[in-house]
Amino acid sequence: MFRNLKRLSVRTDIAVVSAAVILFLSFCITGCGSNTMDLRKPMYTITEPECREGNVYFDFYNRAKSAVTVMEMRMNIYDKKDGKPVSQAQGTIVSESRIKIAAGEKRNICIPLNNYLAVAKGQGFIIDQFYISRINYENGKVWKDEFGIYAVSGKEAQ
């Protein structure tokens, strides 16, 4: 009699944990709140980022129906010669830009790296794991990619 009770309790625990995991994942994927846009539908297109003259450049096309007001970008940049990070912090570079990009507008974005570089500007760099981690829209919506799901690698600097 107690064997069956133990089996039932293990099965019940598995079912409860499974249901909790499914609810948590569906909550996070579909928006984690009313002002967060669906992660599965990025409303932008970007070109491959390129590092020139100590800056990172890329084109951003806003495909949303609302203007972009703030954009946060994340990237790792390495020295082309030895493969070591060029950031003084030795980690991911995070850059936030307060910029207005109208719905349907395409804009060339420049991220200055002066505050992050531990090596000379003239050396070659490799951009890896570049992604837009957050976009605030004029209508109050926020789109997030906290894990770099839409990350791209950039062109090698010459």
DSSP file (Angstrom, degrees, kcal/mol; ACC not computed):
  #  RESIDUE AA STRUCTURE BP1 BP2  ACC     N-H-->O    O-->H-N    N-H-->O    O-->H-N    TCO  KAPPA ALPHA  PHI   PSI    X-CA   Y-CA   Z-CA
    1    1 A M     >        0   0    0      0, 0.0     4,-1.3     0, 0.0     3,-0.0   0.000 360.0 360.0 360.0 -43.6    0.0    0.0    0.0
    2    2 A F  H  >  +     0   0    0      1,-0.2     4,-2.4     2,-0.2     5,-0.2   0.800 360.0  62.8 -71.4 -27.7    2.8    2.5    0.8
    3    3 A R  H  > S+     0   0    0      1,-0.2     4,-2.5     2,-0.2    -1,-0.2   0.942 104.2  47.0 -60.2 -46.2    4.7    1.6   -2.3
    4    4 A N  H  > S+     0   0    0      1,-0.2     4,-2.4     2,-0.2    -1,-0.2   0.880 110.4  52.5 -63.6 -37.4    1.8    2.8   -4.5
    5    5 A L  H  X S+     0   0    0     -4,-1.3     4,-2.2     2,-0.2    -1,-0.2   0.907 109.9  48.7 -64.3 -41.6    1.6    6.0   -2.4
    6    6 A K  H  X S+     0   0    0     -4,-2.4     4,-2.2     2,-0.2    -2,-0.2   0.916 111.9  48.8 -64.8 -43.5    5.3    6.7   -2.9
    7    7 A R  H  X S+     0   0    0     -4,-2.5     4,-2.6     1,-0.2     5,-0.2   0.918 111.1  50.3 -62.0 -43.0    5.0    6.1   -6.7
    8    8 A L  H  X S+     0   0    0     -4,-2.4     4,-2.7     1,-0.2    -1,-0.2   0.909 110.1  50.4 -61.7 -41.8    2.0    8.4   -6.9
    9    9 A S  H  X S+     0   0    0     -4,-2.2     4,-2.5     2,-0.2    -1,-0.2   0.882 110.6  48.3 -67.6 -37.8    3.9   11.1   -5.0
   10   10 A V  H  X S+     0   0    0     -4,-2.2     4,-2.4     2,-0.2    -2,-0.2   0.926 113.8  47.5 -66.7 -44.0    7.0   10.8   -7.3
   11   11 A R  H  X S+     0   0    0     -4,-2.6     4,-2.4     2,-0.2    -2,-0.2   0.909 112.4  49.6 -62.1 -41.7    4.7   11.0  -10.4
   12   12 A T  H  X S+     0   0    0     -4,-2.7     4,-2.7    -5,-0.2    -2,-0.2   0.916 110.0  50.9 -64.0 -43.2    2.8   13.9   -8.9
   13   13 A D  H  X S+     0   0    0     -4,-2.5     4,-2.7     1,-0.2     5,-0.2   0.922 110.9  48.5 -60.1 -44.4    6.1   15.7   -8.2
   14   14 A I  H  X S+     0   0    0     -4,-2.4     4,-2.7     1,-0.2    -1,-0.2   0.912 112.6  48.6 -62.1 -42.9    7.3   15.2  -11.7
   15   15 A A  H  X S+     0   0    0     -4,-2.4     4,-2.4     2,-0.2    -2,-0.2   0.911 112.9  47.3 -65.0 -41.9    4.0   16.5  -13.1
   16   16 A V  H  X S+     0   0    0     -4,-2.7     4,-2.3     2,-0.2    -2,-0.2   0.930 114.4  46.1 -66.2 -44.9    4.1   19.5  -10.9
   17   17 A V  H  X S+     0   0    0     -4,-2.7     4,-2.5     2,-0.2    -2,-0.2   0.922 113.1  50.2 -63.8 -44.0    7.7   20.4  -11.8
   18   18 A S  H  X S+     0   0    0     -4,-2.7     4,-2.4    -5,-0.2    -2,-0.2   0.916 111.2  48.4 -60.5 -43.8    7.0   19.8  -15.5
   19   19 A A  H  X S+     0   0    0     -4,-2.4     4,-2.5     1,-0.2    -1,-0.2   0.895 111.4  50.4 -64.3 -39.6    4.0   22.1  -15.4
   20   20 A A  H  X S+     0   0    0     -4,-2.3     4,-2.6     2,-0.2    -2,-0.2   0.910 111.1  48.4 -65.5 -41.9    5.9   24.8  -13.6
   21   21 A V  H  X S+     0   0    0     -4,-2.5     4,-2.7     2,-0.2     5,-0.2   0.925 112.2  48.7 -63.5 -44.8    8.8   24.6  -16.1
   22   22 A I  H  X S+     0   0    0     -4,-2.4     4,-2.4     2,-0.2     5,-0.2   0.915 113.0  47.5 -62.8 -43.8    6.4   24.8  -19.0
   23   23 A L  H  X S+     0   0    0     -4,-2.5     4,-2.3     2,-0.2    -2,-0.2   0.921 112.9  48.9 -63.6 -43.5    4.5   27.8  -17.5
   24   24 A F  H  X S+     0   0    0     -4,-2.6     4,-2.5     2,-0.2    -2,-0.2   0.941 113.5  45.9 -61.8 -48.3    7.8   29.6  -16.7
   25   25 A L  H  X S+     0   0    0     -4,-2.7     4,-2.7     1,-0.2     5,-0.2   0.905 113.4  48.4 -63.9 -41.7    9.2   29.1  -20.2
   26   26 A S  H  X S+     0   0    0     -4,-2.4     4,-1.9    -5,-0.2    -1,-0.2   0.883 111.3  51.4 -67.2 -36.2    6.0   30.1  -21.9
   27   27 A F  H  <>S+     0   0    0     -4,-2.3     5,-2.8    -5,-0.2     4,-0.4   0.936 114.8  42.3 -63.4 -46.1    5.8   33.2  -19.7
   28   28 A C  H ><5S+     0   0    0     -4,-2.5     3,-0.8     3,-0.2    11,-0.2   0.905 115.5  48.0 -68.7 -42.2    9.4   34.2  -20.6
   29   29 A I  H 3<5S+     0   0    0     -4,-2.7    10,-0.9     1,-0.2    11,-0.5   0.866 111.7  50.1 -69.0 -35.4    9.2   33.5  -24.3
   30   30 A T  T 3<5S-     0   0    0     -4,-1.9    -1,-0.2    -5,-0.2    -2,-0.2   0.446 135.2 -67.1 -89.5   2.6    5.9   35.3  -24.8
   31   31 A G  T < 5 -     0   0    0     -3,-0.8    -3,-0.2    -4,-0.4     5,-0.2   0.366  40.3-125.6 143.0 -15.6    6.9   38.4  -23.1
   32   32 A C  S   <S+     0   0    0     -5,-2.8     2,-0.2    -6,-0.2    -4,-0.1   0.821  91.1   5.0  47.2  36.5    7.6   38.4  -19.3
   33   33 A G  S >  S-     0   0    0     -6,-0.3     3,-1.0     3,-0.2     0, 0.0  -0.606  91.1 -84.1 137.8 162.7    5.2   41.2  -18.9
   34   34 A S  T 3  S+     0   0    0      1,-0.2    -1,-0.1    -2,-0.2    -2,-0.1   0.741 120.8  49.3 -73.0 -23.2    2.7   43.4  -20.7
   35   35 A N  T 3  S+     0   0    0     -3,-0.1   107,-3.3   106,-0.1     2,-0.5   0.373  90.4  95.0 -97.4   6.1    5.2   45.9  -22.1
   36   36 A T  B <  S-a  142   0A   0     -3,-1.0   107,-0.2   105,-0.2    -3,-0.2  -0.840  70.3-134.6-101.6 130.6    7.7   43.4  -23.4
   37   37 A M        -     0   0    0    105,-2.9   107,-0.5    -2,-0.5     2,-0.2  -0.419  38.3 -81.3 -79.9 158.7    7.5   42.4  -27.1
   38   38 A D    >   -     0   0    0      1,-0.2     3,-1.7    -2,-0.1    -8,-0.2  -0.404  31.9-146.6 -63.8 121.8    7.7   38.8  -28.2
   39   39 A L  T 3  S+     0   0    0    -10,-0.9    -1,-0.2     1,-0.3    -9,-0.1   0.761  94.8  65.5 -62.0 -26.5   11.3   37.6  -28.4
   40   40 A R  T 3  S+     0   0    0    -11,-0.5    -1,-0.3     1,-0.2    -2,-0.1   0.576  99.5  55.1 -74.6  -7.3   10.5   35.4  -31.3
   41   41 A K    <   -     0   0    0     -3,-1.7    -1,-0.2     2,-0.0     2,-0.2  -0.624  69.5-171.0-128.7  74.6    9.7   38.4  -33.5
   42   42 A P        -     0   0    0      0, 0.0     2,-0.1     0, 0.0    -3,-0.1  -0.476  13.7-151.5 -65.5 133.9   12.6   40.9  -33.7
   43   43 A M        +     0   0    0     -2,-0.2    20,-2.1     2,-0.0    21,-0.9  -0.218  67.7  66.4-101.8  42.4   11.3   44.0  -35.5
   44   44 A Y  E     -F   62   0B   0     18,-0.2     2,-0.4    19,-0.2    18,-0.2  -0.970  61.6-147.4-151.4 163.5   14.6   45.0  -36.9
   45   45 A T  E     -F   61   0B   0     16,-1.7    16,-2.8    -2,-0.3     2,-0.3  -0.996  18.0-169.8-132.7 138.3   17.3   43.9  -39.3
   46   46 A I  E     -F   60   0B   0     -2,-0.4    14,-0.2    14,-0.2     2,-0.2  -0.926  16.3-129.9-126.4 154.9   21.0   44.6  -38.9
   47   47 A T        -     0   0    0     12,-1.7   105,-0.1    -2,-0.3     3,-0.1  -0.513  48.9 -74.9 -91.0 168.3   24.0   44.2  -41.1
   48   48 A E        -     0   0    0     -2,-0.2   106,-0.2     1,-0.1    -1,-0.1  -0.466  58.2-117.0 -61.7 125.1   27.2   42.5  -40.1
   49   49 A P        -     0   0    0      0, 0.0   106,-2.5     0, 0.0     2,-0.4  -0.336  29.4-159.5 -68.8 149.8   29.0   44.8  -37.7
   50   50 A E  E     -Gh  57 155B   0      7,-2.5     7,-3.1   104,-0.2     2,-0.6  -0.994  11.2-140.5-133.6 135.9   32.4   46.2  -38.7
   51   51 A C  E     +G   56   0B   0    104,-0.6     2,-0.4    -2,-0.4     5,-0.2  -0.865  32.7 160.6 -99.5 118.6   35.2   47.6  -36.6
   52   52 A R  E >   -G   55   0B   0      3,-2.5     3,-2.0    -2,-0.6    70,-0.1  -1.000  63.1  -8.9-138.0 136.8   37.0   50.6  -38.1
   53   53 A E  T 3  S-     0   0    0     -2,-0.4    69,-0.1     1,-0.3     3,-0.1   0.814 129.0 -51.3  51.2  38.0   39.1   53.3  -36.6
   54   54 A G  T 3  S+     0   0    0     67,-0.4    59,-1.9     1,-0.3     2,-0.3   0.669 120.6  98.0  75.7  16.9   38.2   52.2  -33.0
   55   55 A N  E <   -GI  52 112B   0     -3,-2.0    -3,-2.5    57,-0.2     2,-0.5  -0.929  67.5-130.5-131.5 157.2   34.5   52.2  -33.6
   56   56 A V  E     -GI  51 111B   0     55,-2.4    55,-3.1    -2,-0.3     2,-0.4  -0.942  26.3-169.0-108.2 129.9   31.9   49.6  -34.5
   57   57 A Y  E     +GI  50 110B   0     -7,-3.1    -7,-2.5    -2,-0.5     2,-0.3  -0.931  15.4 152.0-119.5 141.2   29.6   50.4  -37.4
   58   58 A F  E     - I   0 109B   0     51,-1.8    51,-3.5    -2,-0.4     2,-0.4  -0.971  39.9-114.2-158.1 158.0   26.4   48.6  -38.5
   59   59 A D  E     - I   0 108B   0     -2,-0.3   -12,-1.7    49,-0.2     2,-0.5  -0.814  26.6-162.1 -96.2 136.6   23.2   49.4  -40.3
   60   60 A F  E     -FI  46 107B   0     47,-3.1    47,-2.9    -2,-0.4     2,-0.5  -0.980   3.7-166.2-120.9 126.5   19.9   49.1  -38.3
   61   61 A Y  E     -FI  45 106B   0    -16,-2.8   -16,-1.7    -2,-0.5     2,-0.9  -0.960  14.4-144.7-115.1 116.5   16.5   48.9  -40.1
   62   62 A N  E     +F   44   0B   0     43,-2.6    42,-2.2    -2,-0.5   -18,-0.2  -0.707  23.2 172.6 -83.2 106.9   13.5   49.5  -37.8
   63   63 A R        +     0   0    0    -20,-2.1   -19,-0.2    -2,-0.9    -1,-0.2   0.415  46.3 105.3 -93.4   0.3   10.7   47.2  -39.0
   64   64 A A  S    S-     0   0    0    -21,-0.9    40,-0.4     2,-0.2     4,-0.1  -0.267  78.5-123.2 -76.3 166.7    8.5   48.0  -36.1
   65   65 A K  S    S+     0   0    0     38,-0.1     2,-0.3     2,-0.1    38,-0.2   0.394  94.0  61.2 -89.5   2.4    5.4   50.3  -36.3
   66   66 A S  S    S-     0   0    0     36,-0.1    -2,-0.2    35,-0.0    38,-0.2  -0.922  92.1-100.3-128.3 154.0    6.8   52.5  -33.6
   67   67 A A        -     0   0    0     -2,-0.3    71,-3.0    36,-0.1     2,-0.3  -0.416  33.1-119.6 -72.5 146.1   10.0   54.6  -33.4
   68   68 A V  E     +CB 101 137A   0     33,-2.7    33,-1.7    69,-0.2    69,-0.2  -0.679  32.6 172.8 -80.0 137.3   13.0   53.3  -31.5
   69   69 A T  E     +     0   0A   0     67,-3.1    30,-1.0     1,-0.4     2,-0.3   0.668  66.6  19.3-115.7 -32.0   14.0   55.6  -28.6
   70   70 A V  E     -CB  98 136A   0     66,-1.4    66,-2.7    28,-0.2    -1,-0.4  -0.999  61.5-173.4-141.7 139.7   16.8   53.6  -26.8
   71   71 A M  E     -CB  97 135A   0     26,-2.4    26,-3.1    -2,-0.3     2,-0.5  -0.999   7.3-160.4-135.5 133.8   18.9   50.7  -28.0
   72   72 A E  E     -CB  96 134A   0     62,-2.9    61,-2.3    -2,-0.4    62,-1.4  -0.966  12.1-169.5-115.2 127.5   21.3   48.6  -26.0
   73   73 A M  E     -CB  95 132A   0     22,-3.1    22,-2.7    -2,-0.5     2,-0.4  -0.882   4.2-164.7-116.3 147.1   24.0   46.6  -27.9
   74   74 A R  E     +CB  94 131A   0     57,-2.8    57,-2.6    -2,-0.3     2,-0.3  -0.974  17.5 155.7-129.5 145.7   26.4   43.9  -26.5
   75   75 A M  E     -C   93   0A   0     18,-1.9    18,-3.3    -2,-0.4     2,-0.4  -0.990  34.7-134.1-162.0 157.5   29.5   42.5  -28.1
   76   76 A N  E     - B   0 128A   0     52,-2.7    52,-3.2    -2,-0.3     2,-0.4  -0.976  23.5-166.3-114.5 133.9   32.8   40.8  -27.5
   77   77 A I  E     - B   0 127A   0     -2,-0.4     9,-2.4    14,-0.3    10,-0.5  -0.986   5.1-170.4-126.8 130.7   35.8   42.2  -29.4
   78   78 A Y  E     -DB  85 126A   0     48,-2.7    48,-2.5    -2,-0.4     2,-0.3  -0.854  31.3-103.2-121.0 152.4   39.1   40.4  -29.6
   79   79 A D  E  >  - B   0 125A   0      5,-3.2     4,-2.3    -2,-0.3    46,-0.2  -0.590  27.8-140.7 -70.2 129.0   42.6   41.3  -30.8
   80   80 A K  T  4 S+     0   0    0     44,-2.5    -1,-0.1    -2,-0.3    45,-0.1   0.820  96.0  50.3 -62.7 -33.2   43.1   39.7  -34.3
   81   81 A K  T  4 S+     0   0    0     43,-0.4    -1,-0.2     1,-0.1    44,-0.1   0.943 128.8  12.3 -75.7 -48.8   46.7   38.8  -33.6
   82   82 A D  T  4 S-     0   0    0      2,-0.1    -2,-0.2     3,-0.0    -1,-0.1   0.506  91.2-124.9-112.6  -4.4   46.5   37.0  -30.2
   83   83 A G     <  +     0   0    0     -4,-2.3    -3,-0.1     1,-0.2     3,-0.1   0.572  62.2 138.9  75.6   8.2   42.7   36.4  -29.8
   84   84 A K        -     0   0    0     -5,-0.1    -5,-3.2     1,-0.1    -1,-0.2  -0.565  63.0 -93.9 -86.4 151.0   42.6   38.1  -26.4
   85   85 A P  B     -D   78   0A   0      0, 0.0    -7,-0.3     0, 0.0    -1,-0.1  -0.339  25.7-155.0 -60.7 142.0   39.7   40.5  -25.4
   86   86 A V        +     0   0    0     -9,-2.4    32,-2.9     5,-0.1    33,-0.4   0.545  61.9 105.7 -94.6  -9.3   40.5   44.1  -26.1
   87   87 A S  B >  S-J  117   0C   0    -10,-0.5     3,-1.4    30,-0.2    30,-0.2  -0.498  71.3-137.3 -74.2 138.2   38.1   45.4  -23.5
   88   88 A Q  T 3  S+     0   0    0     28,-2.4    -1,-0.1     1,-0.3    29,-0.1   0.815 109.1  53.7 -60.8 -30.3   39.7   46.8  -20.3
   89   89 A A  T 3  S-     0   0    0     27,-0.2    -1,-0.3     2,-0.1     3,-0.1   0.539 105.3-133.8 -82.3  -7.0   37.0   44.9  -18.4
   90   90 A Q  S <  S+     0   0    0     -3,-1.4     2,-0.2     1,-0.2    -2,-0.1   0.773  74.2  73.2  60.1  29.0   37.9   41.7  -20.2
   91   91 A G  S    S-     0   0    0      1,-0.1   -14,-0.3   -16,-0.1    -1,-0.2  -0.679  93.1 -30.4-146.2-159.5   34.3   40.9  -20.9
   92   92 A T        -     0   0    0     -2,-0.2     2,-0.5    -3,-0.1   -16,-0.2  -0.441  55.2-131.9 -68.3 133.4   31.3   41.8  -22.9
   93   93 A I  E     -C   75   0A   0    -18,-3.3   -18,-1.9    -2,-0.2     2,-0.5  -0.758  21.1-163.7 -86.4 129.4   31.1   45.4  -24.0
   94   94 A V  E     +C   74   0A   0     -2,-0.5     2,-0.4   -20,-0.2   -20,-0.2  -0.970   9.1 179.9-117.8 125.3   27.7   46.9  -23.3
   95   95 A S  E     -C   73   0A   0    -22,-2.7   -22,-3.1    -2,-0.5     2,-0.4  -0.990   9.7-162.4-129.1 128.6   26.7   50.2  -25.1
   96   96 A E  E     -C   72   0A   0     -2,-0.4     2,-0.5   -24,-0.2   -24,-0.2  -0.912   6.7-168.0-110.6 137.2   23.4   52.0  -24.7
   97   97 A S  E     -C   71   0A   0    -26,-3.1   -26,-2.4    -2,-0.4     2,-1.0  -0.982  17.6-150.1-128.2 124.1   22.4   54.6  -27.3
   98   98 A R  E     +C   70   0A   0     -2,-0.5     2,-0.4   -28,-0.2   -28,-0.2  -0.818  45.4 148.7 -88.4 105.2   19.5   57.1  -26.9
   99   99 A I  E     -     0   0A   0     -2,-1.0     2,-0.7   -30,-1.0    -2,-0.1  -0.998  45.4-135.1-144.7 139.4   18.6   57.4  -30.5
  100  100 A K  E     +     0   0A   0     -2,-0.4     2,-0.5   -33,-0.0   -31,-0.2  -0.878  25.5 173.0-101.4 119.3   15.4   58.0  -32.4
  101  101 A I  E     -C   68   0A   0    -33,-1.7   -33,-2.7    -2,-0.7     3,-0.1  -0.963  26.9-134.8-125.2 111.3   14.9   55.8  -35.4
  102  102 A A    >   -     0   0    0     -2,-0.5     3,-2.2   -35,-0.2   -40,-0.3  -0.122  35.9 -80.5 -63.3 158.7   11.4   56.2  -37.0
  103  103 A A  T 3  S+     0   0    0      1,-0.3   -40,-0.2   -38,-0.2    -1,-0.2  -0.407 120.4  13.6 -58.3 130.3    9.3   53.2  -38.0
  104  104 A G  T 3  S+     0   0    0    -42,-2.2    -1,-0.3   -40,-0.4     2,-0.2   0.436  98.9 132.9  82.2  -0.7   10.6   52.0  -41.4
  105  105 A E    <   -     0   0    0     -3,-2.2   -43,-2.6   -43,-0.1     2,-0.4  -0.591  45.2-150.4 -88.9 146.4   13.8   54.0  -41.2
  106  106 A K  E     +I   61   0B   0    -45,-0.2     2,-0.4    -2,-0.2   -45,-0.2  -0.949  20.8 178.7-112.0 134.0   17.3   52.6  -41.9
  107  107 A R  E     -I   60   0B   0    -47,-2.9   -47,-3.1    -2,-0.4     2,-0.6  -0.997  30.3-128.9-140.3 139.7   20.2   54.2  -40.0
  108  108 A N  E     -I   59   0B   0     -2,-0.4     2,-0.4   -49,-0.2   -49,-0.2  -0.781  32.3-155.0 -84.6 124.2   24.0   53.6  -39.9
  109  109 A I  E     -I   58   0B   0    -51,-3.5   -51,-1.8    -2,-0.6     2,-0.5  -0.834   8.5-161.7-106.6 138.2   24.9   53.3  -36.2
  110  110 A C  E     -I   57   0B   0     -2,-0.4   -53,-0.2   -53,-0.2    -2,-0.0  -0.981   1.1-166.0-119.5 125.2   28.4   54.0  -34.8
  111  111 A I  E     -I   56   0B   0    -55,-3.1   -55,-2.4    -2,-0.5     2,-0.2  -0.935  17.6-142.3-109.9 109.3   29.5   52.7  -31.4
  112  112 A P  E     -I   55   0B   0      0, 0.0   -57,-0.2     0, 0.0     3,-0.2  -0.498  12.4-167.9 -71.3 137.6   32.6   54.4  -30.1
  113  113 A L    >>  +     0   0    0    -59,-1.9     3,-2.1    -2,-0.2     4,-2.0   0.314  52.8 112.2-108.2   7.5   35.0   52.1  -28.3
  114  114 A N  T 34 S+     0   0    0      1,-0.3    -1,-0.1     2,-0.2   -59,-0.1   0.854  79.7  49.3 -49.9 -42.2   37.4   54.6  -26.8
  115  115 A N  T 34 S+     0   0    0      1,-0.2    -1,-0.3    -3,-0.2   -27,-0.1   0.608 117.3  41.1 -75.3 -11.1   36.2   53.9  -23.2
  116  116 A Y  T <4 S+     0   0    0     -3,-2.1   -28,-2.4   -29,-0.1   -27,-0.2   0.704  85.4 103.4-109.1 -25.1   36.6   50.1  -23.7
  117  117 A L  B  <  +J   87   0C   0     -4,-2.0   -30,-0.2   -30,-0.2     4,-0.1  -0.413  34.1 177.2 -75.0 131.4   39.8   49.5  -25.6
  118  118 A A  S    S+     0   0    0    -32,-2.9     2,-0.3    -2,-0.2    -1,-0.2   0.463  71.0  55.8-102.6  -7.3   42.9   48.3  -23.8
  119  119 A V  S    S-     0   0    0    -33,-0.4   -31,-0.1     1,-0.1   -33,-0.0  -0.763 101.8 -73.2-121.7 168.5   44.9   48.1  -27.0
  120  120 A A    >   -     0   0    0     -2,-0.3     3,-1.1     1,-0.1    -1,-0.1  -0.232  36.3-126.6 -63.0 147.9   45.8   50.6  -29.7
  121  121 A K  T 3  S+     0   0    0      1,-0.2   -67,-0.4   -68,-0.1    -1,-0.1   0.794 103.0  66.0 -63.7 -30.3   43.1   51.6  -32.2
  122  122 A G  T 3  S+     0   0    0    -69,-0.1    -1,-0.2   -68,-0.1   -69,-0.1   0.645  81.6  95.8 -72.8 -14.1   45.2   50.8  -35.2
  123  123 A Q  S <  S-     0   0    0     -3,-1.1     2,-0.2     1,-0.1   -69,-0.2  -0.341  84.2 -97.9 -76.7 159.1   45.3   47.0  -34.5
  124  124 A G        -     0   0    0     34,-0.2   -44,-2.5    -2,-0.1   -43,-0.4  -0.500  39.9-162.4 -77.3 144.6   42.9   44.6  -36.1
  125  125 A F  E     -B   79   0A   0    -46,-0.2    32,-2.6   -74,-0.2     2,-0.4  -0.897  13.8-148.1-126.4 154.9   39.9   43.4  -34.2
  126  126 A I  E     -B   78   0A   0    -48,-2.5   -48,-2.7    -2,-0.3     2,-0.5  -0.994  14.5-149.2-120.7 126.7   37.4   40.6  -34.4
  127  127 A I  E     +B   77   0A   0     -2,-0.4    27,-2.3    28,-0.4     2,-0.3  -0.839  23.4 172.5 -96.9 128.4   33.8   41.2  -33.4
  128  128 A D  E     +B   76   0A   0    -52,-3.2   -52,-2.7    -2,-0.5    25,-0.2  -0.971  55.6  14.5-135.1 150.0   32.0   38.2  -31.9
  129  129 A Q  E    S+     0   0A   0     -2,-0.3     2,-0.5     1,-0.2    24,-0.2   0.922  75.1 172.2  54.6  51.5   28.6   37.7  -30.3
  130  130 A F  E     +K  152   0D   0     22,-2.9    22,-2.7   -55,-0.2     2,-0.3  -0.794   9.4 148.9 -90.5 127.4   27.2   41.1  -31.4
  131  131 A Y  E     -B   74   0A   0    -57,-2.6   -57,-2.8    -2,-0.5     2,-0.7  -0.997  52.7-111.1-156.7 158.2   23.6   41.6  -30.6
  132  132 A I  E     -B   73   0A   0     -2,-0.3   -59,-0.3   -59,-0.2    18,-0.2  -0.815  32.6-178.4 -86.0 116.1   20.9   44.1  -29.8
  133  133 A S  E     +     0   0A   0    -61,-2.3    12,-2.1    -2,-0.7     2,-0.3   0.711  63.0  11.6 -94.1 -21.3   19.9   43.2  -26.2
  134  134 A R  E     -BE  72 144A   0    -62,-1.4   -62,-2.9    10,-0.2     2,-0.4  -0.967  53.8-173.1-157.6 139.8   17.2   45.7  -25.6
  135  135 A I  E     -BE  71 143A   0      8,-2.5     8,-2.7    -2,-0.3     2,-0.5  -0.991  10.3-158.2-132.7 125.8   15.1   48.2  -27.6
  136  136 A N  E     -BE  70 142A   0    -66,-2.7   -67,-3.1    -2,-0.4   -66,-1.4  -0.887  16.0-152.5 -99.2 133.3   12.7   50.7  -26.1
  137  137 A Y  E >   -B   68   0A   0      4,-2.8     3,-2.0    -2,-0.5   -69,-0.2  -0.722  24.9-116.5-105.9 156.8   10.0   51.9  -28.4
  138  138 A E  T 3  S+     0   0    0    -71,-3.0   -70,-0.1     1,-0.3    -1,-0.1   0.778 113.3  61.8 -59.8 -29.6    8.2   55.2  -28.4
  139  139 A N  T 3  S-     0   0    0    -72,-0.3    -1,-0.3     2,-0.1     3,-0.1   0.390 122.6-102.5 -81.2   5.0    4.9   53.5  -27.7
  140  140 A G  S <  S+     0   0    0     -3,-2.0    -2,-0.1     1,-0.3     2,-0.1   0.284  79.5 132.6  95.0 -10.7    6.3   52.1  -24.4
  141  141 A K        -     0   0    0   -105,-0.1    -4,-2.8    -5,-0.1     2,-0.4  -0.409  40.9-154.9 -73.4 151.5    7.0   48.6  -25.6
  142  142 A V  E     -aE  36 136A   0   -107,-3.3  -105,-2.9    -6,-0.2     2,-0.4  -0.998   3.5-161.1-129.7 130.0   10.3   47.0  -24.8
  143  143 A W  E     - E   0 135A   0     -8,-2.7    -8,-2.5    -2,-0.4     2,-0.4  -0.929  15.5-171.6-108.9 134.5   11.9   44.2  -26.8
  144  144 A K  E     + E   0 134A   0   -107,-0.5   -10,-0.2    -2,-0.4     2,-0.2  -0.973  28.0 178.7-131.7 144.0   14.7   42.1  -25.2
  145  145 A D    >   +     0   0    0    -12,-2.1     3,-1.0    -2,-0.4     5,-0.1  -0.688  18.2 166.7-133.3  78.0   17.2   39.5  -26.2
  146  146 A E  T 3  S+     0   0    0      1,-0.2   -13,-0.1    -2,-0.2    -1,-0.1   0.683  73.8  46.1 -71.1 -18.7   19.0   38.9  -22.9
  147  147 A F  T 3  S-     0   0    0     -3,-0.1    -1,-0.2   -14,-0.1     4,-0.1   0.378 110.0-111.6-108.5   3.7   20.7   35.7  -24.1
  148  148 A G    X   +     0   0    0     -3,-1.0     3,-1.6   -16,-0.1    -2,-0.1   0.850  58.4 155.5  72.1  34.6   22.0   36.8  -27.5
  149  149 A I  T 3  S+     0   0    0      1,-0.3    -1,-0.1   -18,-0.0    -3,-0.0   0.850  77.5  42.8 -61.2 -34.7   19.7   34.5  -29.5
  150  150 A Y  T 3  S+     0   0    0    -18,-0.2    -1,-0.3    -5,-0.1   -18,-0.2  -0.051  87.3 144.5-102.6  31.0   20.0   36.9  -32.5
  151  151 A A    <   -     0   0    0     -3,-1.6     2,-0.3   -20,-0.1   -20,-0.2  -0.344  26.8-169.9 -71.0 149.6   23.7   37.4  -32.2
  152  152 A V  B     -K  130   0D   0    -22,-2.7   -22,-2.9  -105,-0.1     2,-0.3  -0.912  19.8-123.1-131.5 160.9   25.9   37.8  -35.2
  153  153 A S        -     0   0    0     -2,-0.3   -25,-0.2   -24,-0.2     2,-0.1  -0.780  31.1-132.7-100.9 153.8   29.7   37.9  -35.8
  154  154 A G        -     0   0    0    -27,-2.3  -104,-0.2    -2,-0.3     2,-0.2  -0.402  24.1 -83.4-102.4 177.4   31.3   40.8  -37.4
  155  155 A K  B     -h   50   0B   0   -106,-2.5  -104,-0.6    -2,-0.1   -28,-0.4  -0.502  49.3-106.5 -75.4 146.6   33.8   41.4  -40.2
  156  156 A E        -     0   0    0     -2,-0.2   -30,-0.2   -30,-0.1     2,-0.2  -0.584  34.3-121.6 -73.1 133.7   37.4   41.3  -39.3
  157  157 A A              0   0    0    -32,-2.6  -105,-0.1    -2,-0.3    -1,-0.1  -0.506 360.0 360.0 -73.5 145.6   39.0   44.7  -39.2
  158  158 A Q              0   0    0   -107,-0.2   -34,-0.2    -2,-0.2    -1,-0.1   0.439 360.0 360.0 -85.6 360.0   42.0   45.2  -41.5
